[in-house]
Amino acid sequence: MRTSTWWVGLVITLAALSARASEPCRWPAAMPSPAVVLVGEIHGTDQAPAFVGQLACAASADGTAVTVALEISAQEQPRLDTYLASAGTPAARAAVLAGPFWTRSTQDGRSSTAMLALLERLRRLNADGRRVAVIAVDEERIGARDVDMAEHITRAVQPGRRVIALLGNVHASQRLGRPNLPDYAPAGYLLRGLAPLGVRVGAHGGAAWVCAPVCGVRALGNQRVGDASVGYAAGDRAQSGYDGNYTVPVYTASLPAVGVVGQAAGQSPALR
């Protein structure tokens, strides 16, 4: 993708977000609203970060404090705090994007344009008088990432505050084990004592920017939603690791927020 094309796309995305940021938003029909919500995503789509933005907007509408936990390197926390307190100027966006998480050679979907748009929406909610915080929960310790994510999220839980976490769908699962790793304990499983609601974002197909292991746009088939209608539907946690699914019509790929020169290559952290 040419840099100029990417920049035009980013400007259009942020402009559209700016127009929507102050609009009323609602919690999805039939979806429970506990103190802690774990959203599981396929990295690199527009839809999952937008869904979390919708949840944060709805949860904070009555003055409730909300913390949004993101699978972003914890070393980015000072930059995130500065951006949320800023006026969202081009200089402020450039400053947050200058962090090593956003500029690393392997650009997976956690550092996408959609994630930047989510940060901008949360910043605008704060500017409108909401009480919204963002925490980066990934300490990037190989073999201990889920423990660290769970600890960060646990510390964020406070009386009267809602916590909404956006994690890869492996990390957000509340089911112990995965193929060939029966003792693997994902962050969602470690957080089960908080009685979180686990919601997996699914779609009837589309595309995502994924690293498998080479990073790029990949077509996706039906993502475990069958013929489910758009919106929230309860599921079987014991079977899927989630209390329910939030289904969108299709995924659209969200490219790295720093732009793309050729294709980034490397291994997705979800595979580590």
C-alpha positions as CSV (number, residue, x, y, z in Angstrom):
1,M,0.0,0.0,0.0
2,R,1.3,3.4,-0.9
3,T,1.9,5.7,2.0
4,S,-0.3,8.4,0.5
5,T,-3.2,5.9,0.1
6,W,-2.8,4.7,3.7
7,W,-2.7,8.3,5.1
8,V,-5.9,9.3,3.2
9,G,-7.6,6.1,4.6
10,L,-6.5,7.0,8.1
11,V,-7.8,10.6,7.8
12,I,-11.2,9.3,6.5
13,T,-11.4,6.8,9.4
14,L,-10.6,9.3,12.1
15,A,-13.0,11.9,10.5
16,A,-15.8,9.4,10.5
17,L,-15.1,8.4,14.0
18,S,-15.1,12.1,15.1
19,A,-18.6,12.5,13.7
20,R,-19.8,9.4,15.6
21,A,-18.1,9.9,18.9
22,S,-20.8,12.0,20.5
23,E,-23.7,10.0,19.1
24,P,-25.8,8.0,21.5
25,C,-24.7,4.4,22.0
26,R,-26.5,1.4,23.4
27,W,-25.5,-1.8,25.1
28,P,-26.3,-4.8,22.8
29,A,-29.7,-6.2,23.3
30,A,-29.8,-9.4,25.3
31,M,-26.2,-9.1,26.3
32,P,-25.6,-9.1,30.1
33,S,-23.7,-6.2,31.6
34,P,-21.5,-7.4,34.5
35,A,-18.6,-5.5,36.0
36,V,-16.0,-7.3,33.8
37,V,-16.4,-8.1,30.1
38,L,-13.7,-10.0,28.2
39,V,-14.0,-9.6,24.4
40,G,-12.1,-12.1,22.3
41,E,-11.1,-11.1,18.8
42,I,-9.2,-12.1,15.7
43,H,-6.6,-9.4,15.6
44,G,-6.6,-7.1,12.6
45,T,-10.3,-6.3,11.9
46,D,-12.2,-3.1,12.0
47,Q,-15.2,-4.7,13.8
48,A,-13.8,-5.9,17.2
49,P,-12.2,-2.5,18.3
50,A,-15.4,-0.7,17.1
51,F,-17.5,-3.1,19.2
52,V,-15.4,-2.3,22.3
53,G,-15.7,1.4,21.6
54,Q,-19.5,0.9,21.5
55,L,-19.4,-1.0,24.8
56,A,-17.3,1.7,26.5
57,C,-19.6,4.4,25.2
58,A,-22.7,2.7,26.5
59,A,-21.2,1.7,29.8
60,S,-20.0,5.2,30.6
61,A,-23.1,7.0,29.4
62,D,-24.6,7.2,33.0
63,G,-21.4,8.5,34.5
64,T,-19.9,5.1,35.4
65,A,-16.1,4.9,35.3
66,V,-14.9,2.5,32.7
67,T,-11.5,1.0,32.1
68,V,-10.7,-0.4,28.7
69,A,-7.9,-3.0,28.8
70,L,-6.0,-3.6,25.6
71,E,-3.5,-6.3,24.5
72,I,-0.9,-3.6,24.0
73,S,2.7,-3.5,25.3
74,A,2.6,-2.2,28.9
75,Q,5.6,0.1,28.1
76,E,3.2,2.2,26.0
77,Q,1.1,3.2,29.0
78,P,2.6,6.7,29.4
79,R,2.0,7.4,25.7
80,L,-1.6,6.2,26.0
81,D,-2.3,8.3,29.1
82,T,-0.8,11.4,27.4
83,Y,-2.9,10.8,24.2
84,L,-6.2,10.3,26.2
85,A,-5.5,13.6,28.0
86,S,-4.6,15.4,24.7
87,A,-6.7,17.4,22.2
88,G,-6.2,14.6,19.6
89,T,-4.1,16.8,17.3
90,P,-2.0,15.3,14.5
91,A,1.1,15.9,16.8
92,A,-0.6,14.0,19.6
93,R,-1.4,11.1,17.2
94,A,2.2,11.1,15.9
95,A,3.5,11.0,19.5
96,V,1.5,7.9,20.4
97,L,2.3,6.2,17.2
98,A,6.1,6.8,17.8
99,G,6.1,4.1,20.5
100,P,8.0,0.9,19.8
101,F,4.8,-1.2,19.9
102,W,3.4,0.7,16.9
103,T,6.7,0.8,15.0
104,R,8.0,-2.7,15.5
105,S,8.9,-4.7,12.5
106,T,6.2,-7.3,13.0
107,Q,2.9,-5.4,12.7
108,D,0.1,-7.6,13.8
109,G,-3.5,-6.4,14.1
110,R,-3.1,-5.2,17.7
111,S,-1.4,-2.0,16.3
112,S,-4.0,-1.4,13.6
113,T,-5.7,1.7,12.3
114,A,-8.9,0.3,14.0
115,M,-7.0,0.2,17.4
116,L,-5.9,3.8,16.9
117,A,-9.5,4.7,16.0
118,L,-10.6,3.1,19.3
119,L,-8.1,5.2,21.2
120,E,-9.5,8.3,19.5
121,R,-13.0,7.4,20.3
122,L,-12.1,6.8,24.0
123,R,-10.2,10.1,24.0
124,R,-13.3,11.9,22.7
125,L,-15.5,10.3,25.3
126,N,-13.2,11.7,27.9
127,A,-13.3,15.1,26.2
128,D,-17.1,14.9,26.4
129,G,-16.9,14.4,30.2
130,R,-16.9,10.7,30.4
131,R,-14.6,8.8,32.8
132,V,-12.8,6.4,30.6
133,A,-9.3,5.0,31.2
134,V,-7.1,2.7,29.1
135,I,-4.6,0.2,30.3
136,A,-2.0,-1.7,28.3
137,V,-1.9,-5.2,29.8
138,D,0.8,-7.1,27.8
139,E,4.1,-7.3,29.6
140,E,5.4,-9.4,26.6
141,R,7.0,-12.0,28.8
142,I,7.1,-15.2,26.7
143,G,5.3,-17.9,28.6
144,A,3.7,-15.5,31.2
145,R,1.7,-13.2,29.0
146,D,-1.7,-14.5,30.2
147,V,-0.7,-14.3,33.9
148,D,0.4,-10.7,33.4
149,M,-2.8,-9.8,31.5
150,A,-4.9,-11.3,34.2
151,E,-3.0,-9.4,36.9
152,H,-3.4,-6.1,35.1
153,I,-7.1,-6.6,34.6
154,T,-7.6,-7.7,38.2
155,R,-5.9,-4.6,39.5
156,A,-8.3,-2.5,37.4
157,V,-11.4,-3.9,39.0
158,Q,-12.8,-1.5,41.6
159,P,-16.2,-0.8,43.2
160,G,-18.4,1.2,40.8
161,R,-16.0,0.8,37.8
162,R,-16.6,-1.3,34.7
163,V,-13.7,-3.1,33.0
164,I,-13.9,-4.1,29.3
165,A,-10.9,-6.0,27.9
166,L,-10.1,-6.6,24.3
167,L,-7.8,-9.6,23.9
168,G,-7.0,-12.2,21.3
169,N,-9.6,-14.9,21.3
170,V,-7.1,-17.5,22.7
171,H,-6.3,-15.2,25.7
172,A,-9.9,-14.2,26.5
173,S,-11.2,-17.8,26.6
174,Q,-12.3,-19.1,30.0
175,R,-11.7,-22.7,29.1
176,L,-8.6,-24.4,30.4
177,G,-6.3,-25.9,27.7
178,R,-6.0,-25.8,23.9
179,P,-5.0,-28.4,21.3
180,N,-1.7,-30.0,22.3
181,L,-1.5,-27.8,25.4
182,P,-4.0,-29.3,28.0
183,D,-2.6,-27.2,30.9
184,Y,-2.6,-23.9,29.1
185,A,-4.4,-21.4,31.3
186,P,-5.6,-18.3,29.3
187,A,-6.1,-15.0,30.9
188,G,-9.9,-15.5,30.8
189,Y,-9.6,-18.7,32.8
190,L,-7.3,-17.0,35.3
191,L,-10.0,-14.3,35.8
192,R,-12.9,-16.7,36.3
193,G,-13.1,-15.7,40.0
194,L,-14.3,-12.2,38.9
195,A,-17.2,-13.8,37.1
196,P,-16.5,-12.0,33.8
197,L,-18.8,-12.2,30.8
198,G,-16.8,-13.7,27.9
199,V,-17.9,-12.5,24.4
200,R,-16.3,-13.7,21.2
201,V,-16.6,-11.4,18.2
202,G,-17.5,-13.5,15.1
203,A,-18.5,-13.0,11.5
204,H,-19.9,-14.8,8.5
205,G,-16.6,-14.2,6.7
206,G,-14.5,-11.3,5.4
207,A,-10.9,-10.5,5.8
208,A,-8.4,-9.5,8.5
209,W,-4.8,-8.4,8.8
210,V,-3.1,-11.4,10.4
211,C,0.3,-12.9,10.9
212,A,0.3,-16.6,10.1
213,P,3.3,-16.3,10.1
214,V,3.7,-13.7,7.3
215,C,1.6,-10.7,8.0
216,G,-0.9,-9.4,5.5
217,V,-4.6,-9.3,4.6
218,R,-6.1,-12.8,4.7
219,A,-9.6,-13.9,3.6
220,L,-11.6,-15.6,6.4
221,G,-14.4,-18.1,6.3
222,N,-17.3,-18.3,8.7
223,Q,-15.9,-17.7,12.2
224,R,-17.8,-20.2,14.3
225,V,-21.0,-18.4,14.1
226,G,-22.9,-20.8,11.8
227,D,-26.1,-19.1,10.6
228,A,-26.3,-16.8,13.7
229,S,-28.0,-13.5,13.2
230,V,-26.2,-10.2,13.7
231,G,-25.9,-9.2,17.4
232,Y,-25.4,-11.0,20.7
233,A,-26.4,-14.6,21.4
234,A,-25.7,-16.7,24.5
235,G,-23.4,-19.7,24.0
236,D,-22.0,-22.7,25.9
237,R,-18.9,-21.6,27.9
238,A,-17.9,-25.1,28.7
239,Q,-17.6,-25.9,25.0
240,S,-16.4,-22.6,23.6
241,G,-14.8,-20.8,26.5
242,Y,-17.2,-18.0,26.0
243,D,-20.6,-17.0,27.4
244,G,-21.8,-15.8,24.1
245,N,-21.0,-14.5,20.6
246,Y,-21.4,-11.0,19.1
247,T,-21.8,-11.6,15.4
248,V,-21.1,-9.0,12.8
249,P,-22.0,-9.4,9.1
250,V,-18.4,-9.6,7.8
251,Y,-14.9,-8.7,9.0
252,T,-13.0,-6.0,7.2
253,A,-9.2,-5.9,7.5
254,S,-7.6,-3.1,9.4
255,L,-4.0,-2.4,8.4
256,P,-1.2,-1.2,10.7
257,A,-1.6,2.3,11.9
258,V,1.9,3.3,11.0
259,G,1.2,2.4,7.4
260,V,2.5,-0.4,5.2
261,V,5.6,-0.5,3.1
262,G,5.4,-3.8,1.3
263,Q,4.4,-6.5,3.8
264,A,5.6,-6.8,7.4
265,A,6.8,-10.3,8.2
266,G,7.3,-12.2,11.4
267,Q,5.5,-14.4,13.9
268,S,2.3,-13.3,15.6
269,P,2.5,-13.1,19.4
270,A,-0.6,-15.2,19.5
271,L,1.6,-18.1,18.2
272,R,4.2,-17.7,20.9
